[in-house]
């Protein structure tokens, strides 16, 4: 009889979460170029590799086991002019962000809950 498979020390979604953060990191680097460097990286799980690997890849402090994954960046990067940008794609992306994410300085609208 074979022993039962060992339980994974991390959730099954840890690797896809890391891949999403890594892809976002690379894309921001391509778009913003030399001005981009995250301040910190939040992982929603324990590291799947040595922490030093994450620090080397992202070039920033890594904070594991957070409530969500995120790249923490300087807000001023959102004002960096982009070169060679397709204006239609820029408008679509800006509209999506404006519609789905409020700016931190914008007050929340009053709740309509009873």
LINDACOR-V391574 format. One record per residue. N is the residue number from 1. RES is the residue in one letter. SS is DSSP state (H for helix, E for strand, L for the rest). PHI is phi in whole degrees, -180 to 180 (999 if undefined). D_LAST is the distance of its C-alpha to the last C-alpha in Angstrom with 1 decimal. Layout:
# LINDACOR-V391574
n = (N N)
res = (RES RES)
ss = (SS SS)
phi = (PHI PHI)
d_last = (D_LAST D_LAST)
This chain:
# LINDACOR-V391574
n = (1 2 3 4 5 6 7 8 9 10 11 12 13 14 15 16 17 18 19 20 21 22 23 24 25 26 27 28 29 30 31 32 33 34 35 36 37 38 39 40 41 42 43 44 45 46 47 48 49 50 51 52 53 54 55 56 57 58 59 60 61 62 63 64 65 66 67 68 69 70 71 72 73 74 75 76 77 78 79 80 81 82 83 84 85 86 87 88 89 90 91 92 93 94 95 96 97 98 99 100 101 102 103 104 105 106 107 108 109 110 111 112 113 114)
res = (X X X X X X X X X X X X X X X X X X X X X X X X X X X X X X X X X X X X X X X X X X X X X X X X X X X X X X X X X X X X X X X X X X X X X X X X X X X X X X X X X X X X X X X X X X X X X X X X X X X X X X X X X X X X X X X X X X)
ss = (L L L L L L L L L L L L L H H H H H H H H H H H H H H H H H H H H H H L L L L E E E L L L L L L L L H H H H H H H H L L E E E L L L L L L E E E L L H H H H H L L L L L L L H H H H H H H H H H H H H H L L L L L L L L L L L L L L)
phi = (999 -86 -70 -64 -61 -67 -71 -73 -73 -134 -65 -65 -88 -63 -66 -61 -64 -62 -63 -63 -64 -65 -65 -60 -60 -66 -65 -62 -63 -71 -78 -87 68 -68 -80 -96 -161 -66 -78 -159 -126 -99 -108 -85 -160 -69 -57 -85 -142 -55 -54 -61 -67 -65 -61 -64 -69 -85 68 -155 -61 -114 -116 -81 57 -96 -71 -156 -92 -165 -102 -91 -124 -69 -58 -65 -65 -71 -100 -69 -66 -97 -98 56 -99 -70 -62 -66 -64 -61 -64 -64 -64 -64 -62 -61 -64 -63 -75 -104 -137 -86 -71 -55 -83 -85 -67 -71 -68 -58 -72 -97 -72 -66)
d_last = (59.3 57.1 54.7 51.0 49.7 48.6 44.9 43.9 42.9 40.2 37.6 38.9 36.6 38.2 41.0 38.8 36.4 39.6 40.8 37.7 37.9 41.6 41.3 38.7 41.1 44.1 42.4 41.2 44.8 46.2 43.9 44.0 47.4 48.9 46.0 43.8 43.6 40.5 40.0 38.8 37.8 35.1 35.8 33.3 36.2 39.6 42.2 44.0 47.1 48.5 46.2 49.2 49.0 45.4 46.4 49.4 47.5 44.6 46.6 43.8 42.5 40.8 38.0 37.7 35.1 32.0 28.5 29.3 32.4 32.9 35.6 35.1 36.8 37.5 35.0 38.0 39.1 36.4 38.5 41.8 43.4 44.1 47.6 48.5 44.9 44.3 42.3 40.5 39.4 38.3 36.2 34.6 33.9 32.6 30.2 28.9 28.4 26.7 24.3 23.5 23.9 23.0 25.7 25.2 25.7 23.0 19.8 16.6 14.5 11.4 8.4 6.4 3.8 0.0)
